[in-house]
Amino acid sequence: MKLLFDENLSPKLPNRLSDLFPNSLHVRDVGMEATTDPIVWDYVSQGHSPLRAGRLAIFLAMQNS
């Protein structure tokens, strides 16, 4: 399962959790630092990452099929 880590989480998390969540990214990795939530959600909903990890929870987003 691939995650997109929000900017308030450590950018080291994708690497540290790569055995559990391979191919995960931090918003910095995709040039989205200091980006508003709706834009990040649009990125996720376009199928770039199936889950967004941030704040206190993991939010599900639908991937385009």
N, C-alpha and C positions, 0 to 999 in steps of 0.2 A: 504494500500500500504506500502510495506516494503522498507526502504532506507538503504544504507550503506554510512555513513558519512566519508568523507576524513579526513586525519590526520591534515589538516590545519584548520579544524573546531573543535569546542569544543566537547570533549568526553561526555559532559553533555547533548548534544542535543537529543540523542535517548530517554533518560528518560524524558526530558522536553517536547518532542513532541509526546510522546507515545499515547496520545489520538487521534492524527491525523494520526500518522504513527506507528501503533503497530508492535512489533517485529523488529523494526529497530535496527541497530548496528553501532558502530563506528569501524574503522579499528583496533583500539587497542583491541576491544572485540574478534576479530578473529585472533589475533597475527600477524597483518600485519602493525605494525607501521614501519616507514622508509622503506616501500616497494615501488618499482617503479610502475608507472602508468600501464604499460602493465601487470604486475602480478595482480594488483588489478582488472583490466578489465577482465582478464582471470577468476578470482574468480567470478566476477559478471556474466560473460557470461555462466558459468557452472551452473547457476540457483540458486546460494546461495543468491542472492538479486536482485530483478528486476530493481532497480534504484540505481544509485550512485550519491550522493549529494556531490558536492565539488567545490572548487574555486568559480567562480561566477555564475555557472549554474548547473542545474541538467541534467545529461546525461542519455539517454535511452540506455539500453542494452537488447538484446534479451535473454529470458530464454529458456533453453532446454525444449522441450516438451516430 
